[in-house]
Amino acid sequence: MVFLLNSWLSSFNNYGLCITTAVTLHYFMLASFTWMALEAVHMYFALVKVFNIYVPFYILKFCALGWGLPLVIVSLVLAIDMDAYGNDLSRKSTDDMQNSESFCWMQNNVVFYITVLAFVLLVMLINLSVFTVVLVQIRNMRTNKPAGNKGSILQDLRAAASLTFLLGLTWPLAFFALGPAKVPLLYFFSILNSLQGFFIFVFHCLMKENVRKQWRIHLCCGRFRLNDYSDWSHSVTLGDRSKQNQLVNSPSLRSVDTSSSRKISDSSTGSAPVHF
């Protein structure tokens, strides 16, 4: 939303408003990439390094890092050089100002290369490495299935596509937009990244059965609505009853009951129980 409103906010020619807009846009952009990196770390913990992992206050630490690290970077830029943010038309001539729209963003190339370009490249390298490791792990988990299984191949392709959008691996297309392939790659870059949120919604909400069940419980009505955990509670109740029956009818429990009854009868007759 800040990106879409940037030109309109910049048209007021207000110095403080323009700096605030540029800082906000910079912060949310860094936050987006930080959360992509944290998602890669979370996937690595969940699918690769599964055992012997315990991180206290896991979600709290992720939130502090995801929202705090971009805040630290932006605060450092403001403390070092506040004029690094501003309106790009302030350096153009009068003719150029009449033929172009203003935009509030970073005006210092060094700051841009360090806090944006280098940061994005670092995140993409991390996510690409985790993406490769996770795909290998998913493939190894399917080694017991028969080779050439069409369903398995489709599941692998779907997993690869969902991870690509979730980890933001479509962003590097802008770095390879050079030479004759510049215009087509920029078109792909704009289309894929503008629909990144939509693709995440499709792969991780629409295509997950447990998410669809939650929707039917809380959002749907009529015959499309599911009872609130009715099937789950019924299955748990039946499971508890079967476990109780197994415990009651088990030989170990009967032996415990008979031994305890013998101890009670011995204590009532005054004889001491014998322990071997």
VMD Tcl script that draws the C-alpha trace (Angstrom):
set ca {
  {0.00 0.00 0.00}
  {2.86 2.40 0.73}
  {4.35 1.59 -2.67}
  {1.04 2.30 -4.43}
  {0.49 5.56 -2.55}
  {4.09 6.73 -2.86}
  {3.67 8.94 -5.93}
  {0.54 10.56 -4.51}
  {2.21 11.28 -1.17}
  {5.28 12.61 -2.95}
  {3.18 15.07 -4.97}
  {2.61 17.17 -1.82}
  {6.31 18.20 -1.92}
  {6.50 17.90 1.86}
  {10.02 17.06 3.06}
  {9.00 15.30 6.27}
  {6.16 13.36 4.60}
  {8.45 12.20 1.80}
  {11.12 10.98 4.22}
  {8.48 9.18 6.29}
  {7.11 7.49 3.17}
  {10.57 6.40 2.00}
  {11.51 5.11 5.46}
  {8.25 3.17 5.75}
  {8.67 1.63 2.30}
  {12.27 0.68 3.10}
  {11.27 -0.86 6.43}
  {8.45 -3.02 5.05}
  {10.58 -4.17 2.14}
  {13.34 -5.31 4.51}
  {10.74 -6.92 6.78}
  {9.33 -8.92 3.85}
  {12.73 -10.35 2.98}
  {13.58 -10.97 6.63}
  {10.43 -13.04 7.07}
  {11.26 -14.98 3.89}
  {14.62 -15.87 5.43}
  {12.96 -16.84 8.72}
  {10.54 -19.07 6.84}
  {13.54 -20.81 5.27}
  {15.08 -21.32 8.73}
  {11.76 -22.67 10.02}
  {11.56 -25.15 7.13}
  {15.10 -26.28 7.80}
  {14.25 -26.99 11.45}
  {10.99 -28.74 10.56}
  {12.08 -30.95 7.65}
  {15.85 -31.39 7.88}
  {17.10 -30.91 11.44}
  {14.09 -32.52 13.07}
  {15.35 -34.15 16.26}
  {17.03 -32.74 19.37}
  {15.86 -29.18 18.71}
  {14.32 -27.02 21.37}
  {14.30 -23.24 21.10}
  {12.66 -21.46 24.05}
  {10.26 -18.67 23.06}
  {10.58 -19.75 19.43}
  {7.81 -17.62 17.91}
  {8.66 -14.63 20.10}
  {12.27 -14.70 18.94}
  {11.20 -15.01 15.32}
  {8.87 -12.02 15.68}
  {11.55 -9.95 17.39}
  {14.03 -10.74 14.62}
  {11.53 -10.41 11.76}
  {10.29 -6.98 12.81}
  {13.32 -5.80 14.79}
  {16.19 -6.31 12.33}
  {14.66 -4.05 9.62}
  {13.97 -1.45 12.30}
  {17.63 -1.48 13.35}
  {18.82 -1.05 9.74}
  {16.45 1.82 9.02}
  {17.32 3.52 12.32}
  {21.03 3.32 11.50}
  {20.45 4.90 8.09}
  {18.45 7.73 9.67}
  {21.10 8.27 12.35}
  {23.97 8.36 9.86}
  {22.40 10.34 7.01}
  {18.75 11.36 7.07}
  {19.13 12.92 3.62}
  {19.68 9.42 2.21}
  {15.89 9.37 1.89}
  {14.04 11.88 -0.23}
  {12.34 12.76 -3.48}
  {14.11 11.73 -6.67}
  {12.87 14.84 -8.51}
  {14.83 17.16 -6.26}
  {17.96 16.44 -8.31}
  {16.35 16.74 -11.73}
  {15.94 19.76 -13.93}
  {12.67 21.60 -14.43}
  {11.96 19.90 -17.77}
  {12.54 16.45 -16.28}
  {10.24 17.24 -13.36}
  {7.40 18.11 -15.73}
  {7.78 14.87 -17.69}
  {8.06 12.39 -14.81}
  {6.35 11.47 -11.56}
  {7.96 12.00 -8.18}
  {8.80 9.04 -5.95}
  {10.06 8.99 -2.37}
  {12.92 6.54 -2.00}
  {16.63 6.36 -1.19}
  {18.84 8.92 -2.92}
  {22.20 7.60 -1.71}
  {23.54 4.82 -3.94}
  {25.90 3.48 -1.27}
  {23.04 3.11 1.21}
  {20.92 1.43 -1.45}
  {23.63 -1.08 -2.37}
  {24.35 -2.00 1.26}
  {20.90 -1.97 2.90}
  {18.82 -3.20 -0.04}
  {20.82 -4.92 -2.74}
  {23.30 -6.73 -0.46}
  {20.54 -7.62 2.02}
  {18.30 -9.09 -0.69}
  {21.19 -11.06 -2.21}
  {22.08 -12.51 1.21}
  {18.49 -13.58 1.84}
  {18.20 -15.11 -1.62}
  {21.40 -17.12 -1.14}
  {20.14 -18.43 2.21}
  {16.72 -19.30 0.80}
  {18.16 -20.93 -2.31}
  {20.41 -23.13 -0.17}
  {17.53 -24.15 2.11}
  {15.31 -24.69 -0.95}
  {17.82 -27.18 -2.37}
  {18.26 -29.00 0.94}
  {14.51 -29.22 1.56}
  {13.81 -30.57 -1.94}
  {16.47 -33.24 -1.47}
  {14.91 -34.13 1.90}
  {11.42 -34.36 0.39}
  {12.74 -36.54 -2.41}
  {14.50 -38.84 0.06}
  {11.25 -39.22 2.01}
  {9.61 -40.62 -1.15}
  {12.33 -43.15 -1.99}
  {10.18 -46.05 -0.73}
  {7.46 -45.27 -3.23}
  {7.57 -46.91 -6.68}
  {9.54 -45.03 -9.29}
  {7.67 -43.25 -12.03}
  {4.62 -42.66 -9.90}
  {2.75 -39.82 -11.55}
  {1.15 -38.67 -8.31}
  {4.52 -38.53 -6.56}
  {6.01 -36.47 -9.38}
  {3.10 -34.04 -9.29}
  {3.43 -33.70 -5.52}
  {7.13 -32.95 -5.89}
  {6.42 -30.31 -8.52}
  {3.73 -28.75 -6.36}
  {6.07 -28.70 -3.36}
  {8.80 -27.08 -5.45}
  {6.42 -24.44 -6.79}
  {5.01 -23.61 -3.36}
  {8.50 -23.33 -1.84}
  {9.61 -21.10 -4.73}
  {6.94 -18.51 -4.00}
  {7.06 -18.88 -0.23}
  {10.81 -18.25 -0.10}
  {10.65 -15.43 -2.65}
  {12.91 -17.13 -5.19}
  {11.25 -15.23 -8.04}
  {12.93 -11.99 -6.94}
  {16.34 -12.82 -8.48}
  {14.75 -12.48 -11.93}
  {15.39 -8.74 -11.66}
  {19.13 -9.35 -11.24}
  {19.29 -11.34 -14.47}
  {17.27 -8.81 -16.49}
  {20.16 -7.86 -18.76}
  {20.70 -7.62 -22.49}
  {18.10 -8.97 -24.92}
  {16.27 -10.85 -22.15}
  {15.75 -7.72 -20.06}
  {12.17 -6.91 -21.09}
  {10.76 -10.50 -20.90}
  {12.42 -11.12 -17.53}
  {11.10 -7.85 -16.14}
  {7.60 -8.85 -17.26}
  {7.96 -12.23 -15.52}
  {9.40 -10.49 -12.47}
  {6.47 -8.07 -12.22}
  {3.80 -10.72 -12.77}
  {5.21 -13.35 -10.42}
  {6.08 -11.00 -7.59}
  {2.86 -9.03 -7.74}
  {1.02 -12.37 -7.36}
  {3.36 -13.76 -4.69}
  {0.81 -13.35 -1.90}
  {-1.91 -14.90 -4.06}
  {0.25 -17.94 -4.85}
  {1.09 -18.40 -1.16}
  {-2.65 -18.28 -0.41}
  {-3.37 -20.92 -3.07}
  {-0.59 -23.35 -2.14}
  {-0.74 -23.03 1.63}
  {-4.46 -22.35 2.23}
  {-6.66 -23.52 -0.64}
  {-4.71 -26.72 -1.29}
  {-4.46 -27.83 2.36}
  {-7.26 -30.03 3.61}
  {-6.98 -29.03 7.28}
  {-7.23 -25.34 6.36}
  {-10.30 -25.97 4.22}
  {-11.91 -27.86 7.13}
  {-11.31 -24.92 9.44}
  {-12.98 -22.64 6.91}
  {-16.00 -24.93 6.73}
  {-16.21 -24.96 10.54}
  {-15.93 -21.21 11.09}
  {-17.03 -19.51 7.85}
  {-19.46 -21.72 5.95}
  {-23.15 -22.16 6.68}
  {-25.90 -24.63 5.82}
  {-24.96 -28.01 4.47}
  {-21.39 -26.84 3.73}
  {-20.68 -26.18 7.41}
  {-18.88 -28.79 9.50}
  {-19.71 -29.35 13.16}
  {-17.09 -27.87 15.45}
  {-14.67 -30.79 15.96}
  {-17.58 -33.26 16.24}
  {-15.82 -36.01 14.27}
  {-12.57 -35.41 16.09}
  {-14.14 -35.52 19.56}
  {-16.11 -38.66 18.66}
  {-12.99 -40.46 17.46}
  {-11.06 -39.39 20.57}
  {-13.88 -40.68 22.82}
  {-13.95 -44.05 21.06}
  {-10.18 -44.24 21.28}
  {-10.22 -43.55 25.01}
  {-12.88 -46.22 25.59}
  {-10.96 -48.84 23.62}
  {-7.79 -48.02 25.56}
  {-9.67 -48.39 28.84}
  {-11.05 -51.75 27.75}
  {-7.58 -52.91 26.77}
  {-6.18 -51.85 30.12}
  {-8.95 -53.53 32.08}
  {-8.67 -56.79 30.16}
  {-4.87 -56.84 30.12}
  {-3.07 -59.60 32.12}
  {-0.77 -57.11 33.86}
  {-3.70 -55.14 35.23}
  {-5.47 -58.30 36.41}
  {-2.32 -59.45 38.17}
  {-2.02 -56.08 39.88}
  {-5.66 -56.29 40.99}
  {-5.25 -59.83 42.37}
  {-2.03 -58.95 44.18}
  {-3.63 -55.88 45.75}
  {-6.67 -57.91 46.85}
  {-4.38 -60.48 48.42}
  {-2.55 -57.76 50.34}
  {-5.84 -56.42 51.64}
  {-7.03 -59.88 52.71}
  {-3.69 -60.60 54.38}
  {-3.77 -57.34 56.27}
  {-7.34 -58.04 57.44}
  {-6.38 -61.46 58.83}
  {-3.29 -60.07 60.51}
  {-0.75 -62.00 58.44}
  {2.17 -60.12 56.93}
  {2.62 -60.18 53.16}
  {5.69 -62.01 51.86}
  {7.94 -60.20 49.35}
  {10.28 -62.15 47.10}
}
mol new
graphics top color blue
foreach p $ca { graphics top sphere $p radius 0.5 }
foreach p [lrange $ca 0 end-1] q [lrange $ca 1 end] { graphics top cylinder $p $q radius 0.2 }
display resetview
